[in-house]
């Protein structure tokens, strides 16, 4: 069911409490990757143009419910200021005197960022009293933090009990693109699922399989499927307890399933080890699979060329080591070249795209991480369920 957004209600001149996700990497107190901050700018600009007073709430890291100077959001306020091209005030606490005074001083169109909401242990406990205290800073609650929507915390779900709750523009975009995959994809629908382990993708595989026209498996998880076929996988990563599940998926998928037909193997997963490119049926007992080979990339690319929608989650090999990154890079470039709608999820996949392709060539790059996976598994996300239905 579609959720109301900031476009669906009257916000003119109101105080708007916005949950954003500024859980970004810091390097010596400086923002190392501003992608998640940049993605919230359209929502903030919309609210500024509507003469709202905008109070931003976010977490950073895992401070275990107490202040930690290295996890302060103060550097993020400076980064957001640059991206907005407008001043961003910063409160040195969450609901205390600094925050109260800063909210009272706000004028229409101004932006205030509160300190790390996880500095208060009541946040992760979804404490109603804490949610009520936060709610005093707003007339409306906007959730624009899809990446935290799978958490039932005070600022991600609890606030909706005290304020009218709607989605921001980033949340809307995430729900629109990920929702289309589950409900009404442009066909053929192709999923490329990679990464190290089958266990982290079980829910997604089982929920998507009935909907897919083609499923492509890469990464370390492919080895569990090789073993299910009775193949030698040498010293490759194996989840023995999921071999039966892999066999079940192969049976249900039938000809819709594509496994790598060629893989790069190595004696050790490092920059120095001897490697061999081999057919999937010729993996040596002494070696481990480290990447998919060019023939596998070509086979996948042929599927992308005729796809209507491509979902990609998970790298094709140990892409952090350059010599084992060609499979992931090849898939990134092939997806980018496809005319299909392309939806990308997973932190490693996004990192690979930024390194080996052009992010602007993809229809939607999810900020969601774990939330994206849970959504694609068909689970109810507390932060989404709390929002008003359209």
Protein Blocks (a to p, Z undefined) as FASTA:
>chain_A
ZZddfklpcfehpacdddddfbbcdeehiafblklmmmmmmmmmmmmmnopacdddddeh
jeeopacfklccklmmmmmmmmnopacdddfbfklmklmmmmmmpcehiacddddfklpm
klmnopaklmmmmmmmpcbdcdfbfklmmpccfklmmmmmmgccdddfklmmmmmmmmmm
mmmpcdddddddedjblklmmmmmmmmmmmpmbdcdedjklmmmmmmnopaehjaccdfk
lmmmmmmmmmmnmmmpccdfbdcddfbdcfkbccddddfklccfkbccfbdcfklmmmmm
mmmmmpmbdcdeddfbdfkbmklmmmmmmmmmmmmmpmbdcddehjklmmmmmmmmcfkl
pfbacfklmmmmmmmnopacfklmmpccZZ
